[in-house]
């Protein structure tokens, strides 16, 4: 059991071939997490896993209890976290079906509880210059490369959801330097930093962002076409990554 390692899985959770071997219901000072803390088997290794949107994908991005999710993993002794995120592709070099390891974040969300600091308590200023753990990002990139895929990097723009963006909003994100767009990297990454959990993302591009699909194909049609094969690619990466991280001492 890789007891200090966890996965947070998002859209497409049910399409990942994860063998769930145990469920640990969790209570936190911040309420219930999106799912029990699951123990799953990947590549012969067991690792903790939490379903960000719930096991039936019933929780919208802006309604996720990010504090409860991250706290539940912390309470289980997690010190490293690989998050799996579905994103829309903005950068020309990023296509649906590609895997990416974002290196920066821009936050376009609002109203989300983004800190564990209590009202009236000491203010917590975490250094978030580099929002993702560089060594963990490197291990994810190496696993993608060894699975035969090209590694793409770039800025992840985090939007509020649950609606998808307008074409004009995507143009704005592109001008801001975003290579991809999603709805769930924040405040998740910042909360992990507050608890000193090493955190990085392996993102699967499931569609061209709004206004960028050649031929005007709708976003739902793109996602339906890409999700199954994309999750198979992601599974091959995890089969390399999880056992490798399990053998690596912090």
PELINVEN-V710400 format. One record per helix or strand. SS is the DSSP state (alpha for helix, beta for strand). FROM is the first residue (numbers start at 1). TO is the last residue. Records with the same first field share a line. If there is no record, write none. Layout:
SS->FROM-TO, FROM-TO
This chain:
beta->2-9, 19-24, 27-28, 31-32, 37-42, 45-51, 80-89, 99-107, 152-158, 178-182, 198-208
alpha->13-15, 61-63, 66-75, 134-146, 167-176, 188-194, 214-216, 219-246
